[in-house]
Amino acid sequence: MTGIDENKGDDLSNQEQEGEEHVEVPTTAKKSCKELVVDPLEKFKGVLNLIATDLKGERTKGNSSEHPLFWKIQQCMKAPSQNLVNLCKTDSDSAFACYLVSVARSEGMAYYVRALKFVLLYREHFHSRFSGAHRVGGKNLKPVPDNLTHKIPDICNEFVLEYCKAFRDRLWMPKRSELITLTESLCSWLYEQGLTDRTLFTVSK
């Protein structure tokens, strides 16, 4: 069981069971790619460029399509849903990508942009914490499964209270309450899809 202590640390912003063998990409009823509320790739380059100077693990050299997550989102949009479970269980980037497609099919642009920013940061910290999780760009390169999806919730507390605290002076950094909400959303989705057995709880006093 993984928890986030809402009362620990300073505000981070200077602004204010084993599941079935099936991954639900949308959080609500199934929709085709044409029925996406927002295009999951539309804001990728802009958000990536906004925070790129603080992402140390990977550089895109001005081309967002070189970023592994960009390619994974495309893959999740095209792959039959019955094939996604194996992708997501064995590859953490596929899980992050499918979560973003889920958000794109159920939420508006403003929320999606916040979720994309959050996932790029969370993924960066996750990859820095677990050996073998770093990826290389390029859709022609064979992906190497990392088998770490089930561990994604494990870093939620240190992500909010330590990693993001280092960037609290950035204008783009969400405040802690929003980071907690987004973390809960990601971890709940993973649990509901049977991709992790970690449950998240929030300590509030």
C-alpha positions in Angstrom: 0.0 0.0 0.0 1.4 3.4 -1.0 0.5 6.7 0.5 0.9 10.4 0.1 1.1 12.6 3.1 -0.7 15.8 2.2 0.6 17.6 5.2 4.3 16.9 4.7 6.6 19.5 3.2 6.0 22.9 1.7 3.7 24.0 -1.2 5.6 23.1 -4.3 4.3 26.0 -6.4 5.0 29.7 -6.5 1.6 29.8 -8.1 -1.1 29.8 -5.9 -6.3 -8.7 -7.3 -5.4 -9.7 -10.2 -7.3 -8.0 -13.0 -8.8 -9.4 -16.1 -6.5 -9.8 -19.1 -7.8 -6.6 -20.7 -6.8 -3.0 -20.5 -9.5 -0.4 -20.9 -7.9 2.5 -22.7 -10.9 4.9 -22.2 -12.0 5.3 -18.7 -15.6 5.4 -19.8 -17.3 3.6 -22.8 -15.1 2.6 -25.6 -14.6 5.2 -28.3 -12.8 5.2 -31.6 -9.8 7.4 -32.3 -12.2 9.7 -34.2 -14.2 10.2 -31.0 -11.2 11.4 -28.9 -12.2 14.5 -26.9 -8.6 15.8 -27.6 -5.8 14.6 -29.8 -3.3 13.0 -27.4 -0.4 14.2 -29.5 -1.6 17.7 -30.2 0.0 19.5 -27.2 2.9 17.1 -26.8 5.6 19.2 -28.4 4.6 22.4 -26.6 4.4 20.8 -23.1 7.7 18.9 -23.7 9.5 22.1 -24.8 8.1 23.9 -21.7 9.7 21.5 -19.3 12.5 20.1 -21.4 15.3 22.0 -19.6 14.4 20.1 -16.4 14.1 16.7 -18.0 17.6 15.2 -17.7 17.0 11.6 -18.9 16.1 12.3 -22.5 16.5 15.0 -25.1 14.5 15.4 -28.2 16.6 17.9 -30.1 13.5 19.9 -31.1 11.7 16.8 -32.5 9.0 15.6 -30.2 8.4 12.5 -32.3 11.8 11.2 -31.2 10.6 11.0 -27.6 9.7 7.4 -26.7 6.4 8.4 -25.1 5.3 10.1 -28.3 5.7 6.9 -30.2 4.1 4.8 -27.5 1.0 7.0 -27.6 0.7 6.4 -31.3 1.1 2.7 -30.7 -1.6 2.6 -28.0 -4.0 4.5 -30.3 -3.5 1.9 -33.1 -3.2 -1.4 -31.2 -6.2 -3.6 -30.6 -7.3 -3.3 -27.0 -6.7 -7.1 -26.4 -3.1 -6.6 -27.2 -2.6 -3.6 -24.9 -2.5 -5.6 -21.7 0.8 -7.3 -22.5 2.3 -4.1 -23.7 1.3 -2.3 -20.5 2.2 -5.1 -18.1 5.7 -5.5 -19.5 6.5 -1.9 -20.5 6.0 1.1 -18.2 6.1 3.6 -21.1 3.1 1.8 -22.7 1.3 2.1 -19.4 2.0 5.8 -19.2 0.9 6.2 -22.9 -2.3 4.3 -22.5 -3.2 6.4 -19.4 -2.8 9.5 -21.5 -5.0 8.2 -24.2 -7.5 7.3 -21.6 -7.5 10.9 -20.4 -7.7 12.2 -23.9 -10.9 10.2 -24.4 -12.6 11.4 -21.3 -11.4 14.9 -20.4 -11.0 18.3 -22.0 -7.8 19.9 -23.3 -7.0 21.9 -20.1 -7.0 18.7 -18.0 -5.2 16.7 -20.6 -2.4 19.3 -20.8 -2.0 19.1 -17.0 -2.0 15.3 -17.1 0.6 15.3 -19.9 2.9 17.6 -18.0 2.5 15.4 -14.9 3.2 12.2 -16.8 6.4 13.5 -18.4 7.7 14.6 -15.0 6.6 11.4 -13.2 8.0 9.2 -15.9 11.3 11.1 -15.7 11.6 10.5 -12.0 10.4 6.9 -12.3 13.1 6.1 -14.9 15.8 7.7 -12.8 14.8 5.5 -9.8 14.7 2.1 -11.4 17.7 0.5 -13.2 16.9 -0.5 -16.8 13.9 1.8 -17.1 15.6 4.4 -19.3 14.5 4.3 -22.9 16.0 5.4 -26.2 14.1 7.3 -28.8 13.3 6.3 -32.4 10.3 4.3 -33.5 12.6 2.0 -35.6 14.4 0.8 -32.5 13.1 -2.4 -30.9 11.6 -1.6 -27.5 13.0 -3.5 -24.5 10.4 -4.4 -22.0 11.3 -3.3 -18.5 8.6 -5.2 -16.5 8.3 -2.4 -14.1 4.7 -1.2 -14.6 3.6 -2.6 -11.3 6.1 -0.4 -9.5 4.9 2.9 -10.9 2.9 3.8 -7.8 6.0 3.1 -5.5 7.5 6.5 -6.1 4.4 8.7 -5.7 5.3 10.0 -2.3 8.9 11.0 -3.1 7.7 12.4 -6.5 5.4 14.9 -4.9 7.4 15.7 -1.8 11.0 15.6 -3.1 11.4 15.5 -6.9 8.8 18.2 -7.7 10.0 20.3 -4.8 13.2 20.9 -6.7 11.2 22.7 -9.4 8.8 24.6 -7.2 10.1 28.0 -8.5 9.1 27.1 -12.1 6.0 28.9 -13.3 4.7 25.7 -15.0 4.9 23.6 -11.8 1.4 22.7 -10.5 0.8 23.2 -6.8 1.0 20.2 -4.6 -2.8 19.6 -4.3 -3.0 19.2 -8.1 0.0 16.9 -8.2 -1.6 14.7 -5.6 -4.9 14.6 -7.6 -3.0 13.6 -10.8 -1.0 11.0 -8.9 -4.1 9.5 -7.5 -5.7 9.4 -10.9 -2.8 7.6 -12.5 -2.4 5.1 -9.7 -6.1 4.3 -9.5 -6.2 3.7 -13.3 -3.3 1.3 -13.0 -5.0 -0.6 -10.2 -8.3 -0.7 -12.0 -6.7 -2.1 -15.1 -4.9 -4.9 -13.1 -1.5 -3.4 -13.9 -0.4 -3.1 -10.3 -1.5 -4.5 -6.9 -0.4 -1.3 -5.1 -3.3 0.7 -3.7 -2.9 4.4 -2.9 -4.1 6.2 0.1 -3.8 9.8 1.2 -3.0 10.8 4.7 -4.9 13.9 5.7 -4.9 15.4 9.1 
